[in-house]
Amino acid sequence: MLLPNSNLAAQIYEEIASYYDHFWFGVGVITGGKKVNPDAAIVVGTTALLHRDMGKMDLVVCDEQQKMATGQREQLRGEHTHLIEVSATPIPRTMALAIYGAVKIFKITKCHAQKTIHTKIWHKTDNAVMMKGVMDTVRSGKKVLIVCPKRETKDDEEEGGLVSAQDLARKFERFAPNRIVLSHAQLSTEQNEQAIKAIKGGDADILISTTTVEVGITIPDLERVVVVHAERFGLQVLHQIRGRVVRHGGVGFCDLYLPKEIKNPDSMIRLQLLEQISDGFEPAHQDMRLRGIGDITANGTTQHGSVDVMIKNIKCNIDDIDATVEDILARREAA
């Protein structure tokens, strides 16, 4: 099993190991800083798997495939290896291949747990009401994740009015002293692991982070997520962040906070769409139309954008393909 980061790989390894603890074949894990039973029949890992001889693989499962390059997803695949790619929000090229029947697709339409997540857009004038909801969540014994577009503020950096995770963590200490943990890419692997361990184990109530926790991570009792400057994030990323809430079922909240006025109407349309839908395929489909399908030829590696056709400087996009498919179907019916 190939995962995009070490925290998620460790989590999946522990879960699978608990399922198969009494079986003969064993479960192993390989990440940049961890190797446990690397010759087991089931091996979970990050891209560290790609830098060692894994031998013949009968099955490769690439989870959160939207985080992997095409070459990474294919590298462990041999001539007779089955490949399963898993994603709640497929990248544009994968979405196009699925829509047009180039790959087999299995769509899971029901969640593994009964849950309802209320998604709401909040503006600066709503800040006090939203903050009350955050603190009410903490007081009830539940946890909160706050995601920021920046990890830290530098003195010589052009701010652009964006809130950083580092600054927000300092401010939140007033509301929940010694109950805040911070996670972002600039911190060491050990610091990030300690933050995740603290929020999972109940030693913290609020995790303030960048998108390092976007995919896969399960935080027990996480009931609310606040995305600061939500207009700065794509539909797929926002849906993935929302997916961290109430992983084991229940009622949760996803607050899309806009501290500044949104001038781009398309950004507001995007966020309003997220308020209305819960199926990850819809934002993935919209993302495909916005960013382009990439190169959907057999050996294509470009994962989004328009691509050249046989005539030089002529680009092919999703509307061209849709029109061609409709024309072919119409001709078949006429014949």
Secondary structure, DSSP 8 states (H G I E B T S, - for coil): -B-SSHHHHHHHHHHHHHHSTTSSS-EEEEETTEEESTTSSEEEESGGGGGS-----SEEEEETGGGS-HHHHHHT--TT-EEEEE-SS--HHHHHHHHTTSS------S-SS-EEEEEEEEEGGGHHHHHHHHHHHHHTT-EEEEE-SBS---TTS--TT--BHHHHHHHHTTTSTT-EEEE-TTS-HHHHHHHHHHHHHTS-SEEEESGGGSSS---TTEEEEEEETGGGS-HHHHHHHHTTTTTTSEEEEEEEEESS----HHHHHHHHHHHH---THHHHHHHHHHH-----STT----SS-EE-SSTT-EE-HHHHHHHHHHHHHHHHH-
